[in-house]
Structure formats: C-alpha cells, structure tokens
C-alpha cells in the first residue's frame, strides 16, 4: 500500500510503505514516541507511558513494559514480520506475564526494581515519569501506583504484540484467546512510511473488538469509601479488621486527612499531614490486610534528607518492626500484616511510630 503526500494541494508524491530495519529501532521509536501506541483504540481517552525497555524477568527481558493512566500494566513484545512463526509470540508474552506475576507478593521490590531501570534509561525518577506523562499530582501518581499494585497482584495484564505486519493466522489466534480467557491480547500493526525528514506511522489494533467477560479494567473505577473498604476487609481475619478499625480511628484523630483510594477490587486508606501547606502521605492500609510504610518516599524528602534525621527514622522503624532496618529497606515500601499489631503493646508501637512521624513532619 502507498500513500500520497502533497503540500497545499501541490507537489504530490507517492510514498511506498517502509519497514523498520531492526526490532531495536522499533523499540526505541516507541519509547521516544509513546503516542504511537494506539491505546485510545482500546479505551477512549486513554494514554500510555513507556516505563522501561528490556525489563528483566526470570523468563527473559520484556521488550517494553508500559502502564496506562488507570494503572493497568501492558506487556509489549515487538516482532518484525520476517521473523518465523509469528504465533509463538503470544506464548512468549504470556510467559513474561507469568514471570512478572511472581513479583505480586512484594510490590515494593517490583517498584524499586522498576525505579532503578527508569532512572538508568530515562534519567528521571519513576514518580516523575508517571506524573509528567499523565499530568498528575502526588496523590494522583500514588493512585496510579495503587492500581498497578492491584494489576500485578491479580495478574490482570494487557498483552500487546507490535509488528510491522499482522497476518491472518495471528489475528485468528488472538480473537480466539480473547473470546475464551480472562485477559486481553492485542496485535498492533504499524504501517510505517518515510518521506524526506518526516516519519508517518499508522497503527491498527486487532483484538480490541473482542470483549472479555471479566474485563475489570473497562470504565472508571468505583469510588472507595470507609464502608466499602471494611466490607471488602470483612473477608479477612477478624483480628486484621479489628486492627484496621482501631488504626483508622486513631488516624482520624491525629492526622490531618485520610484519603480513600483504590482500583476495582483493592482499596486503601492513606493518612496525610500538612507540611508547608501541602499534604504529605505517610503510609497506606490495604484491603488485603497489610500496612505499607512509605520509607522510600520519606527518605527522599525533607525532613529526612539529613543523615542525622534519617538515622532517627531508622531507629524508630527498628523499634516498630523489632528488627534491624537496612539502607535497602529504607529505600523501599515494606508491607507489614496488620495482624502483627493485634496485641495492645504491638498496636501501641504502631501508633507511637505514627505519632512521632506526624510531629516530626509538622516541625518543619
């Protein structure tokens, strides 16, 4: 197929379809031009951020790991048409999904690994990358992370195969998989043209026309409230729900704000305090019965940039957790089961930590 290019109705030129010489060239193009990924053909108004290239998993590197503005993770594989047996790429991306799913037990570790790759590849933090792409503030950015965590925990990935040409057998395979599974696979054909210094890319999505019966990522996420949170938490151990109730009551009295947020099946509440007129998030308590401590965020912000204050945070954290806290742990967001604080003396250690943290942040 060819296209005709003209300027103001004159000097028309016939431009024949071109190709990418290497898959690496295609990956770099998509990293630098995420608009070329036709996410809006899958969900109206959606946008996508390319998080990392060659993201390492036990099954091999994922060509492109991306996320949309609702926190859904996209596992993307690039293949040129001339590669043999293009149908194998479907099994390949599913294998990557299975490997990535193994991280679901520790989202903090996944986030730290991803942050390291983003910093190395893009020269900016993961948080800044998401905020810049989706124009979110701190709260909005954390909401994306919360949804990413849910996506990872449930393995509800979107799989995308990017090719310069998609053949009929691959289209049929993807249509069959999407009709008979709880996940979604998309094939994207990229028509590529070059004319003078211009590059023209025309993406076509296959697979979006088949709706999965369990597609939880379509449409807006429901609003989370205290009632909905505890309805979901009621399935957990009674001691866990009891600790969550007590902690929320304490935070309502001592924090400046409690933010409710989450995705379609997982919710959380986030205690916040004002510092210099801006709300600072301290932690998150999730419906799966764990409290996530924002050490990573705190050690990257004043007042804990100074070595003395960072060591004070470490000492308080060790008192809370009852074990040594390494620099590596301070650079992450550890998840602790709420049930660990069921006993009165353990719950007192938790509130003592939050009490100290709230006062320390408000001092500046």
Beta strands, then each sheet from edge to edge (+ up, - down):
strand 1: 2-7
strand 2: 10-16
strand 3: 48-55
strand 4: 62-68
strand 5: 73-79
strand 6: 158-163
strand 7: 184-195
strand 8: 198-206
strand 9: 257-262
strand 10: 267-275
strand 11: 278-281
strand 12: 283-286
strand 13: 290-293
strand 14: 335-337
sheet 1: 1+ 2-
sheet 2: 3+ 4- 5+ 6+ 7+ 8-
sheet 3: 9+ 10- 11+
sheet 4: 9+ 10- 12+ 13- 14+
end
